[in-house]
Amino acid sequence: MQYFGSAIGILFAYCLVRYREPIGGMIGDPEWAGKIGGIYNVLILCGAFIFFWSLATLTGTTDILFSPILSLFKSSR
């Protein structure tokens, strides 16, 4: 089941990047997305994040890939 979910995630990320114009047109252009670069850039960033998350899940390296990010949220006690 892990491989199937990862493959679906990679396919979904590809579709987000490939069809960002129609998807962005359906979503609209919220004000907060303008600060990031527009809805198209938000969709590209989400697609990249989903792709890397799925790839890390597929290979079993989520703890290595996301340890710098997770260390920011852990308390230093």
Biopython code that builds the backbone (N, CA, C, O; Angstrom):
import numpy as np
from Bio.PDB.StructureBuilder import StructureBuilder

atoms = [
    (1, "MET", "N", (0.823, -1.193, 0.000)),
    (1, "MET", "CA", (0.000, 0.000, 0.000)),
    (1, "MET", "C", (0.870, 1.262, 0.000)),
    (1, "MET", "O", (0.466, 2.288, -0.547)),
    (2, "GLN", "N", (2.054, 1.196, 0.605)),
    (2, "GLN", "CA", (2.961, 2.340, 0.654)),
    (2, "GLN", "C", (3.387, 2.749, -0.755)),
    (2, "GLN", "O", (3.441, 3.939, -1.064)),
    (3, "TYR", "N", (3.687, 1.783, -1.599)),
    (3, "TYR", "CA", (4.134, 2.076, -2.950)),
    (3, "TYR", "C", (3.015, 2.667, -3.797)),
    (3, "TYR", "O", (3.249, 3.563, -4.608)),
    (4, "PHE", "N", (1.816, 2.170, -3.607)),
    (4, "PHE", "CA", (0.672, 2.677, -4.354)),
    (4, "PHE", "C", (0.375, 4.123, -3.977)),
    (4, "PHE", "O", (0.126, 4.949, -4.855)),
    (5, "GLY", "N", (0.399, 4.440, -2.691)),
    (5, "GLY", "CA", (0.159, 5.808, -2.235)),
    (5, "GLY", "C", (1.234, 6.767, -2.717)),
    (5, "GLY", "O", (0.941, 7.906, -3.080)),
    (6, "SER", "N", (2.473, 6.309, -2.722)),
    (6, "SER", "CA", (3.565, 7.145, -3.208)),
    (6, "SER", "C", (3.452, 7.392, -4.705)),
    (6, "SER", "O", (3.714, 8.499, -5.175)),
    (7, "ALA", "N", (3.069, 6.380, -5.448)),
    (7, "ALA", "CA", (2.889, 6.548, -6.891)),
    (7, "ALA", "C", (1.748, 7.510, -7.189)),
    (7, "ALA", "O", (1.845, 8.329, -8.102)),
    (8, "ILE", "N", (0.673, 7.413, -6.424)),
    (8, "ILE", "CA", (-0.451, 8.349, -6.589)),
    (8, "ILE", "C", (0.003, 9.769, -6.249)),
    (8, "ILE", "O", (-0.388, 10.714, -6.934)),
    (9, "GLY", "N", (0.809, 9.935, -5.217)),
    (9, "GLY", "CA", (1.324, 11.248, -4.843)),
    (9, "GLY", "C", (2.201, 11.851, -5.926)),
    (9, "GLY", "O", (2.094, 13.042, -6.216)),
    (10, "ILE", "N", (3.061, 11.051, -6.522)),
    (10, "ILE", "CA", (3.922, 11.536, -7.598)),
    (10, "ILE", "C", (3.085, 11.916, -8.818)),
    (10, "ILE", "O", (3.350, 12.930, -9.462)),
    (11, "LEU", "N", (2.104, 11.125, -9.127)),
    (11, "LEU", "CA", (1.215, 11.429, -10.248)),
    (11, "LEU", "C", (0.406, 12.706, -9.980)),
    (11, "LEU", "O", (0.217, 13.522, -10.882)),
    (12, "PHE", "N", (-0.065, 12.876, -8.753)),
    (12, "PHE", "CA", (-0.811, 14.071, -8.374)),
    (12, "PHE", "C", (0.070, 15.311, -8.448)),
    (12, "PHE", "O", (-0.378, 16.364, -8.899)),
    (13, "ALA", "N", (1.314, 15.194, -8.011)),
    (13, "ALA", "CA", (2.248, 16.319, -8.077)),
    (13, "ALA", "C", (2.518, 16.702, -9.528)),
    (13, "ALA", "O", (2.584, 17.886, -9.857)),
    (14, "TYR", "N", (2.672, 15.717, -10.385)),
    (14, "TYR", "CA", (2.870, 15.994, -11.807)),
    (14, "TYR", "C", (1.660, 16.729, -12.384)),
    (14, "TYR", "O", (1.813, 17.696, -13.130)),
    (15, "CYS", "N", (0.474, 16.273, -12.039)),
    (15, "CYS", "CA", (-0.743, 16.914, -12.544)),
    (15, "CYS", "C", (-0.884, 18.343, -12.023)),
    (15, "CYS", "O", (-1.358, 19.218, -12.747)),
    (16, "LEU", "N", (-0.480, 18.587, -10.779)),
    (16, "LEU", "CA", (-0.527, 19.950, -10.243)),
    (16, "LEU", "C", (0.365, 20.890, -11.043)),
    (16, "LEU", "O", (-0.023, 22.021, -11.337)),
    (17, "VAL", "N", (1.543, 20.429, -11.392)),
    (17, "VAL", "CA", (2.479, 21.279, -12.128)),
    (17, "VAL", "C", (2.073, 21.379, -13.594)),
    (17, "VAL", "O", (2.121, 22.461, -14.180)),
    (18, "ARG", "N", (1.680, 20.275, -14.179)),
    (18, "ARG", "CA", (1.338, 20.248, -15.610)),
    (18, "ARG", "C", (0.085, 21.056, -15.915)),
    (18, "ARG", "O", (0.047, 21.790, -16.902)),
    (19, "TYR", "N", (-0.933, 20.931, -15.083)),
    (19, "TYR", "CA", (-2.216, 21.593, -15.313)),
    (19, "TYR", "C", (-2.445, 22.740, -14.338)),
    (19, "TYR", "O", (-3.565, 22.940, -13.868)),
    (20, "ARG", "N", (-1.399, 23.491, -14.032)),
    (20, "ARG", "CA", (-1.516, 24.569, -13.053)),
    (20, "ARG", "C", (-2.395, 25.705, -13.541)),
    (20, "ARG", "O", (-3.044, 26.359, -12.724)),
    (21, "GLU", "N", (-2.443, 25.966, -14.842)),
    (21, "GLU", "CA", (-3.271, 27.053, -15.336)),
    (21, "GLU", "C", (-4.759, 26.753, -15.184)),
    (21, "GLU", "O", (-5.483, 27.602, -14.662)),
    (22, "PRO", "N", (-5.255, 25.588, -15.612)),
    (22, "PRO", "CA", (-6.680, 25.314, -15.386)),
    (22, "PRO", "C", (-7.038, 25.200, -13.899)),
    (22, "PRO", "O", (-8.102, 25.654, -13.477)),
    (23, "ILE", "N", (-6.149, 24.594, -13.113)),
    (23, "ILE", "CA", (-6.418, 24.460, -11.677)),
    (23, "ILE", "C", (-6.402, 25.830, -11.013)),
    (23, "ILE", "O", (-7.256, 26.134, -10.180)),
    (24, "GLY", "N", (-5.426, 26.656, -11.387)),
    (24, "GLY", "CA", (-5.357, 28.010, -10.845)),
    (24, "GLY", "C", (-6.560, 28.840, -11.245)),
    (24, "GLY", "O", (-7.028, 29.672, -10.468)),
    (25, "GLY", "N", (-7.064, 28.623, -12.448)),
    (25, "GLY", "CA", (-8.269, 29.323, -12.887)),
    (25, "GLY", "C", (-9.494, 28.916, -12.086)),
    (25, "GLY", "O", (-10.366, 29.743, -11.819)),
    (26, "MET", "N", (-9.566, 27.644, -11.700)),
    (26, "MET", "CA", (-10.697, 27.179, -10.884)),
    (26, "MET", "C", (-10.607, 27.721, -9.464)),
    (26, "MET", "O", (-11.622, 28.079, -8.866)),
    (27, "ILE", "N", (-9.390, 27.781, -8.924)),
    (27, "ILE", "CA", (-9.208, 28.235, -7.548)),
    (27, "ILE", "C", (-9.365, 29.745, -7.456)),
    (27, "ILE", "O", (-9.926, 30.255, -6.486)),
    (28, "GLY", "N", (-8.879, 30.449, -8.445)),
    (28, "GLY", "CA", (-8.878, 31.905, -8.394)),
    (28, "GLY", "C", (-7.528, 32.401, -7.901)),
    (28, "GLY", "O", (-6.589, 31.620, -7.745)),
    (29, "ASP", "N", (-7.438, 33.702, -7.657)),
    (29, "ASP", "CA", (-6.176, 34.281, -7.208)),
    (29, "ASP", "C", (-6.388, 34.953, -5.857)),
    (29, "ASP", "O", (-6.708, 36.140, -5.800)),
    (30, "PRO", "N", (-6.210, 34.199, -4.759)),
    (30, "PRO", "CA", (-6.389, 34.807, -3.442)),
    (30, "PRO", "C", (-5.297, 35.829, -3.150)),
    (30, "PRO", "O", (-4.220, 35.793, -3.744)),
    (31, "GLU", "N", (-5.586, 36.722, -2.244)),
    (31, "GLU", "CA", (-4.656, 37.805, -1.922)),
    (31, "GLU", "C", (-3.345, 37.287, -1.341)),
    (31, "GLU", "O", (-2.277, 37.809, -1.660)),
    (32, "TRP", "N", (-3.418, 36.257, -0.486)),
    (32, "TRP", "CA", (-2.206, 35.741, 0.144)),
    (32, "TRP", "C", (-1.273, 35.088, -0.866)),
    (32, "TRP", "O", (-0.063, 35.046, -0.642)),
    (33, "ALA", "N", (-1.807, 34.577, -1.975)),
    (33, "ALA", "CA", (-0.963, 33.924, -2.980)),
    (33, "ALA", "C", (-0.119, 34.943, -3.736)),
    (33, "ALA", "O", (0.930, 34.595, -4.278)),
    (34, "GLY", "N", (-0.561, 36.190, -3.779)),
    (34, "GLY", "CA", (0.207, 37.225, -4.451)),
    (34, "GLY", "C", (1.532, 37.490, -3.779)),
    (34, "GLY", "O", (2.494, 37.895, -4.432)),
    (35, "LYS", "N", (1.594, 37.265, -2.472)),
    (35, "LYS", "CA", (2.837, 37.481, -1.725)),
    (35, "LYS", "C", (3.874, 36.415, -2.040)),
    (35, "LYS", "O", (5.074, 36.646, -1.889)),
    (36, "ILE", "N", (3.414, 35.250, -2.479)),
    (36, "ILE", "CA", (4.320, 34.150, -2.805)),
    (36, "ILE", "C", (4.712, 34.181, -4.280)),
    (36, "ILE", "O", (5.734, 33.612, -4.664)),
    (37, "GLY", "N", (3.917, 34.832, -5.093)),
    (37, "GLY", "CA", (4.223, 34.908, -6.515)),
    (37, "GLY", "C", (3.033, 34.556, -7.380)),
    (37, "GLY", "O", (3.175, 34.409, -8.594)),
    (38, "GLY", "N", (1.872, 34.419, -6.786)),
    (38, "GLY", "CA", (0.673, 34.083, -7.545)),
    (38, "GLY", "C", (0.262, 32.645, -7.323)),
    (38, "GLY", "O", (1.016, 31.838, -6.779)),
    (39, "ILE", "N", (-0.937, 32.343, -7.752)),
    (39, "ILE", "CA", (-1.488, 31.007, -7.527)),
    (39, "ILE", "C", (-0.722, 29.945, -8.306)),
    (39, "ILE", "O", (-0.649, 28.794, -7.876)),
    (40, "TYR", "N", (-0.149, 30.322, -9.449)),
    (40, "TYR", "CA", (0.603, 29.337, -10.232)),
    (40, "TYR", "C", (1.872, 28.911, -9.505)),
    (40, "TYR", "O", (2.234, 27.735, -9.526)),
    (41, "ASN", "N", (2.545, 29.851, -8.867)),
    (41, "ASN", "CA", (3.736, 29.495, -8.093)),
    (41, "ASN", "C", (3.374, 28.691, -6.853)),
    (41, "ASN", "O", (4.129, 27.806, -6.452)),
    (42, "VAL", "N", (2.235, 28.982, -6.243)),
    (42, "VAL", "CA", (1.784, 28.197, -5.092)),
    (42, "VAL", "C", (1.542, 26.750, -5.509)),
    (42, "VAL", "O", (1.907, 25.823, -4.787)),
    (43, "LEU", "N", (0.930, 26.559, -6.667)),
    (43, "LEU", "CA", (0.679, 25.195, -7.153)),
    (43, "LEU", "C", (1.985, 24.477, -7.488)),
    (43, "LEU", "O", (2.102, 23.275, -7.250)),
    (44, "ILE", "N", (2.959, 25.188, -8.032)),
    (44, "ILE", "CA", (4.267, 24.575, -8.319)),
    (44, "ILE", "C", (4.953, 24.176, -7.023)),
    (44, "ILE", "O", (5.508, 23.082, -6.930)),
    (45, "LEU", "N", (4.923, 25.048, -6.023)),
    (45, "LEU", "CA", (5.551, 24.722, -4.734)),
    (45, "LEU", "C", (4.855, 23.549, -4.056)),
    (45, "LEU", "O", (5.519, 22.679, -3.492)),
    (46, "CYS", "N", (3.536, 23.514, -4.102)),
    (46, "CYS", "CA", (2.801, 22.376, -3.524)),
    (46, "CYS", "C", (3.117, 21.089, -4.273)),
    (46, "CYS", "O", (3.285, 20.035, -3.660)),
    (47, "GLY", "N", (3.198, 21.174, -5.586)),
    (47, "GLY", "CA", (3.548, 19.997, -6.383)),
    (47, "GLY", "C", (4.940, 19.480, -6.068)),
    (47, "GLY", "O", (5.150, 18.271, -5.969)),
    (48, "ALA", "N", (5.894, 20.393, -5.910)),
    (48, "ALA", "CA", (7.263, 19.984, -5.572)),
    (48, "ALA", "C", (7.314, 19.344, -4.190)),
    (48, "ALA", "O", (7.993, 18.336, -3.994)),
    (49, "PHE", "N", (6.594, 19.929, -3.228)),
    (49, "PHE", "CA", (6.577, 19.376, -1.876)),
    (49, "PHE", "C", (5.949, 17.980, -1.868)),
    (49, "PHE", "O", (6.482, 17.064, -1.243)),
    (50, "ILE", "N", (4.826, 17.819, -2.558)),
    (50, "ILE", "CA", (4.159, 16.508, -2.618)),
    (50, "ILE", "C", (5.052, 15.493, -3.325)),
    (50, "ILE", "O", (5.117, 14.334, -2.915)),
    (51, "PHE", "N", (5.744, 15.919, -4.387)),
    (51, "PHE", "CA", (6.642, 15.012, -5.102)),
    (51, "PHE", "C", (7.758, 14.511, -4.196)),
    (51, "PHE", "O", (8.008, 13.308, -4.123)),
    (52, "PHE", "N", (8.438, 15.441, -3.498)),
    (52, "PHE", "CA", (9.552, 15.019, -2.650)),
    (52, "PHE", "C", (9.068, 14.198, -1.458)),
    (52, "PHE", "O", (9.749, 13.262, -1.037)),
    (53, "TRP", "N", (7.912, 14.534, -0.916)),
    (53, "TRP", "CA", (7.356, 13.754, 0.190)),
    (53, "TRP", "C", (7.052, 12.330, -0.297)),
    (53, "TRP", "O", (7.385, 11.363, 0.388)),
    (54, "SER", "N", (6.433, 12.194, -1.453)),
    (54, "SER", "CA", (6.108, 10.874, -1.996)),
    (54, "SER", "C", (7.358, 10.085, -2.323)),
    (54, "SER", "O", (7.414, 8.882, -2.071)),
    (55, "LEU", "N", (8.354, 10.739, -2.876)),
    (55, "LEU", "CA", (9.610, 10.051, -3.184)),
    (55, "LEU", "C", (10.309, 9.585, -1.912)),
    (55, "LEU", "O", (10.859, 8.484, -1.870)),
    (56, "ALA", "N", (10.289, 10.419, -0.878)),
    (56, "ALA", "CA", (10.904, 10.025, 0.391)),
    (56, "ALA", "C", (10.136, 8.885, 1.041)),
    (56, "ALA", "O", (10.738, 7.989, 1.633)),
    (57, "THR", "N", (8.825, 8.910, 0.938)),
    (57, "THR", "CA", (8.017, 7.817, 1.480)),
    (57, "THR", "C", (8.274, 6.527, 0.708)),
    (57, "THR", "O", (8.345, 5.448, 1.296)),
    (58, "LEU", "N", (8.411, 6.640, -0.596)),
    (58, "LEU", "CA", (8.664, 5.481, -1.443)),
    (58, "LEU", "C", (9.992, 4.813, -1.102)),
    (58, "LEU", "O", (10.091, 3.586, -1.099)),
    (59, "THR", "N", (11.003, 5.613, -0.817)),
    (59, "THR", "CA", (12.321, 5.063, -0.523)),
    (59, "THR", "C", (12.565, 4.849, 0.970)),
    (59, "THR", "O", (13.577, 4.265, 1.358)),
    (60, "GLY", "N", (11.640, 5.319, 1.804)),
    (60, "GLY", "CA", (11.794, 5.139, 3.243)),
    (60, "GLY", "C", (12.775, 6.104, 3.880)),
    (60, "GLY", "O", (13.369, 5.786, 4.910)),
    (61, "THR", "N", (12.956, 7.267, 3.295)),
    (61, "THR", "CA", (13.924, 8.228, 3.810)),
    (61, "THR", "C", (13.268, 9.517, 4.306)),
    (61, "THR", "O", (13.883, 10.582, 4.254)),
    (62, "THR", "N", (12.048, 9.432, 4.778)),
    (62, "THR", "CA", (11.373, 10.645, 5.243)),
    (62, "THR", "C", (12.068, 11.243, 6.461)),
    (62, "THR", "O", (12.123, 12.464, 6.607)),
    (63, "ASP", "N", (12.595, 10.393, 7.332)),
    (63, "ASP", "CA", (13.274, 10.925, 8.517)),
    (63, "ASP", "C", (14.553, 11.663, 8.154)),
    (63, "ASP", "O", (14.903, 12.639, 8.817)),
    (64, "ILE", "N", (15.256, 11.222, 7.121)),
    (64, "ILE", "CA", (16.488, 11.890, 6.699)),
    (64, "ILE", "C", (16.180, 13.178, 5.944)),
    (64, "ILE", "O", (16.813, 14.206, 6.183)),
    (65, "LEU", "N", (15.210, 13.127, 5.036)),
    (65, "LEU", "CA", (14.903, 14.274, 4.207)),
    (65, "LEU", "C", (14.296, 15.416, 4.998)),
    (65, "LEU", "O", (14.614, 16.581, 4.760)),
    (66, "PHE", "N", (13.422, 15.087, 5.938)),
    (66, "PHE", "CA", (12.701, 16.130, 6.650)),
    (66, "PHE", "C", (13.245, 16.393, 8.055)),
    (66, "PHE", "O", (12.628, 17.147, 8.808)),
    (67, "SER", "N", (14.365, 15.806, 8.427)),
    (67, "SER", "CA", (14.915, 16.051, 9.761)),
    (67, "SER", "C", (15.333, 17.509, 9.969)),
    (67, "SER", "O", (15.153, 18.014, 11.078)),
    (68, "PRO", "N", (15.883, 18.221, 8.970)),
    (68, "PRO", "CA", (16.181, 19.639, 9.217)),
    (68, "PRO", "C", (14.930, 20.472, 9.463)),
    (68, "PRO", "O", (14.947, 21.399, 10.273)),
    (69, "ILE", "N", (13.864, 20.148, 8.778)),
    (69, "ILE", "CA", (12.612, 20.884, 8.971)),
    (69, "ILE", "C", (11.994, 20.538, 10.324)),
    (69, "ILE", "O", (11.526, 21.421, 11.043)),
    (70, "LEU", "N", (11.994, 19.269, 10.662)),
    (70, "LEU", "CA", (11.393, 18.848, 11.929)),
    (70, "LEU", "C", (12.192, 19.339, 13.128)),
    (70, "LEU", "O", (11.629, 19.565, 14.199)),
    (71, "SER", "N", (13.503, 19.506, 12.956)),
    (71, "SER", "CA", (14.311, 19.986, 14.075)),
    (71, "SER", "C", (13.992, 21.439, 14.427)),
    (71, "SER", "O", (14.248, 21.870, 15.552)),
    (72, "LEU", "N", (13.446, 22.184, 13.499)),
    (72, "LEU", "CA", (13.027, 23.554, 13.785)),
    (72, "LEU", "C", (11.834, 23.601, 14.743)),
    (72, "LEU", "O", (11.682, 24.548, 15.515)),
    (73, "PHE", "N", (10.991, 22.566, 14.683)),
    (73, "PHE", "CA", (9.784, 22.548, 15.498)),
    (73, "PHE", "C", (9.945, 21.839, 16.832)),
    (73, "PHE", "O", (9.075, 21.947, 17.696)),
    (74, "LYS", "N", (11.034, 21.121, 17.014)),
    (74, "LYS", "CA", (11.265, 20.431, 18.275)),
    (74, "LYS", "C", (11.818, 21.416, 19.293)),
    (74, "LYS", "O", (12.572, 22.327, 18.951)),
    (75, "SER", "N", (11.441, 21.224, 20.523)),
    (75, "SER", "CA", (11.948, 22.124, 21.563)),
    (75, "SER", "C", (13.380, 21.718, 21.921)),
    (75, "SER", "O", (13.753, 20.554, 21.772)),
    (76, "SER", "N", (14.155, 22.648, 22.379)),
    (76, "SER", "CA", (15.574, 22.400, 22.668)),
    (76, "SER", "C", (15.812, 22.089, 24.135)),
    (76, "SER", "O", (16.885, 22.394, 24.656)),
    (77, "ARG", "N", (14.854, 21.498, 24.809)),
    (77, "ARG", "CA", (14.999, 21.145, 26.218)),
    (77, "ARG", "C", (15.779, 19.898, 26.393)),
    (77, "ARG", "O", (15.994, 19.459, 27.523)),
]
sb = StructureBuilder()
sb.init_structure("model")
sb.init_model(0)
sb.init_chain("A")
sb.init_seg("    ")
for serial, (resi, resn, name, xyz) in enumerate(atoms, 1):
    if name == "N":
        sb.init_residue(resn, " ", resi, " ")
    sb.init_atom(name, np.array(xyz, "f"), 0.0, 1.0, " ", f" {name:<3s}", serial, name[0])
structure = sb.get_structure()
